[in-house]
Amino acid sequence: MRDPFKIDGPAVVSVSGGRTSGYMLHEIIRAHGGKLPADVIPVFCNTGKEREETLRFVHECATRWNVRVRWLEFRSRKLSLPIEDRFAEVGFNSASRSGEPFETLIRDKRYTPNAVMRWCTAELKVRVMKWFMQALGYKNWSNVVGLRHDEAHRVAKSRKPNKEAWTNVLPLDDGKVSNRDVRAFWAEQDFDLQLLPFEGNCDGCFLKARPKLWEVERTKPGTLQWWSDMEEGPGKGRFVTEYSYAELIRDVRRQPDMFAGGLFDNDPDMDAECGLWCAGEAA
């Protein structure tokens, strides 16, 4: 039986910065005998709103496993520009950390994304990976996505045929890898992603429930300010219809101990990795 982690190139391996995609990257490297083919390319797309812990984790995975992960950032939606000018290749030290790529996109679109029009991942990650592979000269390739076997609804969506240049490949699903397997793997390693269960890779993602966003702001005050600034400035709208990020910040300031005490420990929803949610959607 063929090892599902033995990937045929050309392929882009989507590294979101979470434990699941980290495990997938490790297994792909293992399946190739410790060295990836030149046309099997791990890519991490930085929005500028990834947690610092996420950036360190991606960098450490690459360093410890001796693999080159290409770090990319969105720069422009102008199709009149050459493909290579619509994104930039950066690294751990030069990566944006104040939301610059995300803010550029919001200013260009003149409204904020939301749960219904969730274009942030499609534009800042999926489309950037597409441009990257096209800039390398590929016309068709495999898009290797870290969706586990126990994420059936996401797997089904990602396996639907698309009209894009890529075909999605899901080695974790093919290998019947579950969240338990991923957690067991990281429990045996001497390094790990240093994030609490409720935090997630994107620091103030609007897909988090309101209590989780309160807890983010309570534990790391100031995290939600950028999101509030986008709503009140270039965004001309709200990330969430029911409340603004300014309201979230005020709530926490009034009752800073509102949700202390590990309320979200072992919450399975918080294992979701933003970079994978829209991996099957056309960009």
ZIBEL-V25484 format. One record per residue. N is the residue number from 1. PSI is psi in radians with two decimals (none if undefined). OMEGA is omega as a letter, one per 30 degrees, with the letter a starting at -180 (none if undefined). D_LAST is the distance of its C-alpha to the last C-alpha in Angstrom with 2 decimals. Layout:
n->N psi->PSI omega->OMEGA d_last->D_LAST
n->N psi->PSI omega->OMEGA d_last->D_LAST
This chain:
n->1 psi->2.31 omega->a d_last->33.85
n->2 psi->2.40 omega->l d_last->30.95
n->3 psi->2.11 omega->a d_last->29.70
n->4 psi->-0.30 omega->a d_last->26.14
n->5 psi->0.01 omega->l d_last->25.47
n->6 psi->1.75 omega->a d_last->26.42
n->7 psi->2.29 omega->l d_last->23.08
n->8 psi->2.30 omega->l d_last->23.05
n->9 psi->2.95 omega->f d_last->21.23
n->10 psi->2.49 omega->a d_last->19.18
n->11 psi->2.53 omega->l d_last->17.17
n->12 psi->2.24 omega->a d_last->15.26
n->13 psi->1.99 omega->a d_last->16.76
n->14 psi->1.91 omega->l d_last->14.79
n->15 psi->1.89 omega->a d_last->17.58
n->16 psi->-0.40 omega->a d_last->17.02
n->17 psi->0.08 omega->l d_last->20.59
n->18 psi->3.06 omega->a d_last->22.08
n->19 psi->-0.67 omega->a d_last->24.93
n->20 psi->-0.85 omega->a d_last->23.10
n->21 psi->-0.50 omega->l d_last->20.75
n->22 psi->-0.78 omega->l d_last->23.86
n->23 psi->-0.79 omega->l d_last->25.86
n->24 psi->-0.78 omega->l d_last->23.36
n->25 psi->-0.78 omega->l d_last->23.45
n->26 psi->-0.79 omega->a d_last->27.24
n->27 psi->-0.58 omega->l d_last->27.55
n->28 psi->-0.75 omega->l d_last->25.46
n->29 psi->-0.80 omega->l d_last->27.73
n->30 psi->-0.80 omega->a d_last->30.74
n->31 psi->-0.41 omega->l d_last->29.84
n->32 psi->0.31 omega->l d_last->29.75
n->33 psi->0.39 omega->l d_last->33.14
n->34 psi->-0.10 omega->a d_last->32.11
n->35 psi->2.16 omega->a d_last->30.22
n->36 psi->2.55 omega->l d_last->26.72
n->37 psi->2.70 omega->a d_last->26.33
n->38 psi->-0.48 omega->a d_last->25.00
n->39 psi->0.24 omega->l d_last->21.88
n->40 psi->1.82 omega->a d_last->21.01
n->41 psi->1.95 omega->l d_last->19.36
n->42 psi->2.34 omega->a d_last->19.01
n->43 psi->2.35 omega->l d_last->16.50
n->44 psi->2.13 omega->l d_last->16.69
n->45 psi->2.07 omega->a d_last->14.32
n->46 psi->2.17 omega->l d_last->16.62
n->47 psi->-0.23 omega->a d_last->15.79
n->48 psi->-0.13 omega->l d_last->19.48
n->49 psi->0.31 omega->l d_last->20.18
n->50 psi->2.57 omega->l d_last->20.67
n->51 psi->2.56 omega->l d_last->24.28
n->52 psi->-0.60 omega->l d_last->26.63
n->53 psi->-0.61 omega->l d_last->27.61
n->54 psi->-0.78 omega->l d_last->24.11
n->55 psi->-0.77 omega->l d_last->24.22
n->56 psi->-0.69 omega->a d_last->27.71
n->57 psi->-0.82 omega->l d_last->26.80
n->58 psi->-0.78 omega->l d_last->24.09
n->59 psi->-0.73 omega->a d_last->26.62
n->60 psi->-0.69 omega->l d_last->29.42
n->61 psi->-0.82 omega->a d_last->27.71
n->62 psi->-0.73 omega->a d_last->27.07
n->63 psi->-0.84 omega->a d_last->30.62
n->64 psi->-0.60 omega->a d_last->32.45
n->65 psi->0.09 omega->l d_last->30.74
n->66 psi->0.89 omega->l d_last->30.88
n->67 psi->2.52 omega->l d_last->27.27
n->68 psi->2.06 omega->l d_last->25.05
n->69 psi->2.17 omega->a d_last->21.88
n->70 psi->2.13 omega->l d_last->19.67
n->71 psi->2.15 omega->a d_last->18.88
n->72 psi->2.64 omega->l d_last->15.98
n->73 psi->2.48 omega->l d_last->15.30
n->74 psi->2.50 omega->l d_last->13.06
n->75 psi->-0.68 omega->a d_last->15.25
n->76 psi->2.58 omega->l d_last->13.89
n->77 psi->0.01 omega->a d_last->11.27
n->78 psi->1.92 omega->a d_last->13.91
n->79 psi->-0.20 omega->l d_last->12.92
n->80 psi->-0.32 omega->l d_last->16.71
n->81 psi->2.62 omega->l d_last->16.94
n->82 psi->2.58 omega->a d_last->17.15
n->83 psi->-0.75 omega->a d_last->14.19
n->84 psi->-0.24 omega->l d_last->16.53
n->85 psi->-0.06 omega->a d_last->17.24
n->86 psi->-0.16 omega->l d_last->13.82
n->87 psi->2.94 omega->l d_last->14.37
n->88 psi->2.54 omega->l d_last->17.71
n->89 psi->2.21 omega->a d_last->19.29
n->90 psi->-2.93 omega->l d_last->21.67
n->91 psi->-3.03 omega->a d_last->23.94
n->92 psi->-0.79 omega->a d_last->25.68
n->93 psi->-0.60 omega->a d_last->28.07
n->94 psi->-0.05 omega->a d_last->25.81
n->95 psi->2.48 omega->l d_last->22.82
n->96 psi->2.45 omega->a d_last->22.26
n->97 psi->0.08 omega->a d_last->24.05
n->98 psi->0.45 omega->l d_last->24.23
n->99 psi->0.27 omega->a d_last->20.69
n->100 psi->-0.86 omega->l d_last->20.33
n->101 psi->-0.73 omega->a d_last->16.61
n->102 psi->-0.78 omega->a d_last->15.85
n->103 psi->-0.69 omega->l d_last->18.55
n->104 psi->-0.75 omega->a d_last->17.33
n->105 psi->-0.75 omega->l d_last->14.03
n->106 psi->-0.75 omega->l d_last->16.19
n->107 psi->-0.64 omega->l d_last->18.64
n->108 psi->-0.73 omega->a d_last->16.22
n->109 psi->-0.45 omega->l d_last->14.87
n->110 psi->0.41 omega->l d_last->18.45
n->111 psi->2.78 omega->a d_last->17.91
n->112 psi->2.64 omega->l d_last->17.24
n->113 psi->2.89 omega->l d_last->14.70
n->114 psi->-3.07 omega->a d_last->16.57
n->115 psi->-0.50 omega->l d_last->16.79
n->116 psi->-0.80 omega->l d_last->15.70
n->117 psi->1.35 omega->a d_last->12.84
n->118 psi->1.16 omega->a d_last->11.66
n->119 psi->-0.08 omega->a d_last->8.83
n->120 psi->-0.85 omega->a d_last->10.52
n->121 psi->-0.76 omega->a d_last->9.31
n->122 psi->-0.69 omega->a d_last->5.54
n->123 psi->-0.75 omega->a d_last->6.52
n->124 psi->-0.32 omega->a d_last->9.65
n->125 psi->-1.08 omega->a d_last->9.19
n->126 psi->-0.85 omega->a d_last->6.28
n->127 psi->-0.63 omega->l d_last->5.11
n->128 psi->-0.72 omega->l d_last->8.91
n->129 psi->-0.65 omega->l d_last->9.82
n->130 psi->-0.85 omega->l d_last->8.15
n->131 psi->-0.69 omega->a d_last->10.15
n->132 psi->-0.84 omega->a d_last->13.00
n->133 psi->-0.65 omega->l d_last->13.46
n->134 psi->-0.65 omega->l d_last->13.34
n->135 psi->-0.49 omega->l d_last->15.80
n->136 psi->-0.13 omega->l d_last->17.97
n->137 psi->0.08 omega->a d_last->18.22
n->138 psi->2.43 omega->l d_last->16.53
n->139 psi->-0.51 omega->l d_last->15.23
n->140 psi->2.57 omega->a d_last->14.73
n->141 psi->2.97 omega->l d_last->14.95
n->142 psi->2.44 omega->l d_last->15.19
n->143 psi->1.85 omega->a d_last->13.00
n->144 psi->2.02 omega->a d_last->15.89
n->145 psi->2.38 omega->a d_last->15.32
n->146 psi->1.05 omega->l d_last->18.24
n->147 psi->2.23 omega->a d_last->18.69
n->148 psi->2.91 omega->l d_last->22.43
n->149 psi->-0.48 omega->a d_last->24.57
n->150 psi->0.23 omega->l d_last->25.59
n->151 psi->1.05 omega->a d_last->22.12
n->152 psi->-0.73 omega->a d_last->22.38
n->153 psi->-0.64 omega->l d_last->20.10
n->154 psi->-0.68 omega->l d_last->17.10
n->155 psi->-0.83 omega->a d_last->18.13
n->156 psi->-0.72 omega->l d_last->18.41
n->157 psi->-0.72 omega->a d_last->14.95
n->158 psi->-0.41 omega->a d_last->13.50
n->159 psi->-0.11 omega->l d_last->15.89
n->160 psi->2.47 omega->l d_last->14.87
n->161 psi->2.51 omega->l d_last->14.07
n->162 psi->2.94 omega->a d_last->10.66
n->163 psi->0.27 omega->a d_last->10.34
n->164 psi->-3.11 omega->a d_last->8.27
n->165 psi->-0.18 omega->a d_last->10.53
n->166 psi->2.80 omega->l d_last->11.18
n->167 psi->2.24 omega->a d_last->13.41
n->168 psi->2.38 omega->l d_last->13.63
n->169 psi->2.27 omega->a d_last->17.09
n->170 psi->1.38 omega->a d_last->18.82
n->171 psi->-0.54 omega->l d_last->22.16
n->172 psi->-0.70 omega->l d_last->23.24
n->173 psi->-0.77 omega->l d_last->23.12
n->174 psi->-0.62 omega->a d_last->24.78
n->175 psi->0.10 omega->l d_last->27.39
n->176 psi->0.71 omega->l d_last->27.94
n->177 psi->2.28 omega->a d_last->27.49
n->178 psi->3.02 omega->l d_last->27.94
n->179 psi->-0.64 omega->l d_last->27.87
n->180 psi->-0.70 omega->l d_last->31.61
n->181 psi->-0.74 omega->a d_last->31.16
n->182 psi->-0.80 omega->a d_last->28.80
n->183 psi->-0.65 omega->l d_last->31.27
n->184 psi->-0.68 omega->l d_last->34.19
n->185 psi->-0.86 omega->a d_last->32.68
n->186 psi->-0.45 omega->l d_last->32.27
n->187 psi->-0.39 omega->a d_last->35.73
n->188 psi->-0.14 omega->a d_last->37.17
n->189 psi->2.83 omega->l d_last->35.53
n->190 psi->0.25 omega->l d_last->37.24
n->191 psi->2.84 omega->a d_last->34.16
n->192 psi->2.95 omega->l d_last->31.45
n->193 psi->2.10 omega->a d_last->28.77
n->194 psi->1.10 omega->l d_last->30.96
n->195 psi->2.50 omega->l d_last->29.27
n->196 psi->2.78 omega->a d_last->30.96
n->197 psi->-0.62 omega->a d_last->29.60
n->198 psi->-0.13 omega->a d_last->28.37
n->199 psi->-0.85 omega->a d_last->26.69
n->200 psi->2.88 omega->a d_last->23.36
n->201 psi->-0.70 omega->l d_last->21.33
n->202 psi->2.12 omega->a d_last->19.92
n->203 psi->-0.63 omega->a d_last->23.23
n->204 psi->0.58 omega->a d_last->22.97
n->205 psi->2.28 omega->a d_last->19.93
n->206 psi->-0.15 omega->l d_last->20.28
n->207 psi->-0.22 omega->l d_last->19.70
n->208 psi->2.57 omega->l d_last->23.10
n->209 psi->2.73 omega->a d_last->26.07
n->210 psi->-0.82 omega->l d_last->28.39
n->211 psi->-0.56 omega->l d_last->31.17
n->212 psi->-0.64 omega->l d_last->28.92
n->213 psi->-0.64 omega->l d_last->27.87
n->214 psi->-0.79 omega->a d_last->31.59
n->215 psi->-0.64 omega->l d_last->32.36
n->216 psi->-0.84 omega->a d_last->29.84
n->217 psi->-0.60 omega->l d_last->31.55
n->218 psi->-0.75 omega->a d_last->34.97
n->219 psi->-0.50 omega->l d_last->34.68
n->220 psi->1.39 omega->a d_last->32.97
n->221 psi->2.39 omega->l d_last->33.98
n->222 psi->-0.21 omega->a d_last->31.78
n->223 psi->-0.67 omega->a d_last->28.47
n->224 psi->-0.03 omega->a d_last->27.30
n->225 psi->-0.74 omega->l d_last->28.54
n->226 psi->-0.75 omega->a d_last->25.35
n->227 psi->-0.68 omega->l d_last->23.55
n->228 psi->-0.72 omega->l d_last->26.50
n->229 psi->-0.67 omega->l d_last->26.46
n->230 psi->-0.66 omega->l d_last->22.88
n->231 psi->-0.66 omega->a d_last->23.94
n->232 psi->-0.18 omega->a d_last->27.10
n->233 psi->-1.87 omega->a d_last->25.79
n->234 psi->-0.33 omega->a d_last->22.56
n->235 psi->-0.60 omega->a d_last->20.74
n->236 psi->0.91 omega->l d_last->23.07
n->237 psi->-3.09 omega->l d_last->22.48
n->238 psi->2.58 omega->l d_last->22.58
n->239 psi->-0.60 omega->l d_last->20.26
n->240 psi->2.24 omega->a d_last->22.57
n->241 psi->-0.69 omega->a d_last->24.44
n->242 psi->-0.37 omega->a d_last->27.66
n->243 psi->2.78 omega->l d_last->28.39
n->244 psi->2.85 omega->l d_last->27.64
n->245 psi->-0.48 omega->l d_last->27.43
n->246 psi->-0.68 omega->l d_last->30.69
n->247 psi->-0.71 omega->l d_last->32.29
n->248 psi->-0.78 omega->a d_last->31.21
n->249 psi->-0.76 omega->l d_last->32.81
n->250 psi->-0.70 omega->l d_last->35.94
n->251 psi->-0.79 omega->a d_last->36.25
n->252 psi->-0.64 omega->l d_last->36.39
n->253 psi->-0.58 omega->l d_last->38.83
n->254 psi->-0.70 omega->a d_last->41.11
n->255 psi->1.34 omega->a d_last->41.08
n->256 psi->-0.35 omega->a d_last->39.91
n->257 psi->0.34 omega->a d_last->41.20
n->258 psi->-0.77 omega->a d_last->39.50
n->259 psi->0.60 omega->l d_last->37.61
n->260 psi->2.61 omega->l d_last->39.35
n->261 psi->0.42 omega->l d_last->40.24
n->262 psi->0.62 omega->a d_last->37.32
n->263 psi->-0.55 omega->a d_last->36.17
n->264 psi->0.24 omega->l d_last->32.80
n->265 psi->2.43 omega->l d_last->34.07
n->266 psi->0.45 omega->l d_last->32.82
n->267 psi->1.97 omega->a d_last->30.16
n->268 psi->-0.46 omega->a d_last->27.71
n->269 psi->-0.50 omega->a d_last->24.89
n->270 psi->0.03 omega->l d_last->24.91
n->271 psi->-0.12 omega->l d_last->24.07
n->272 psi->2.45 omega->a d_last->20.42
n->273 psi->2.08 omega->a d_last->18.20
n->274 psi->-0.72 omega->a d_last->15.42
n->275 psi->-0.19 omega->a d_last->13.30
n->276 psi->-0.28 omega->a d_last->13.46
n->277 psi->-0.68 omega->a d_last->13.04
n->278 psi->0.35 omega->a d_last->9.36
n->279 psi->-0.43 omega->a d_last->9.40
n->280 psi->0.00 omega->a d_last->9.16
n->281 psi->2.48 omega->l d_last->6.36
n->282 psi->2.58 omega->a d_last->3.77
n->283 psi->none omega->none d_last->0.00
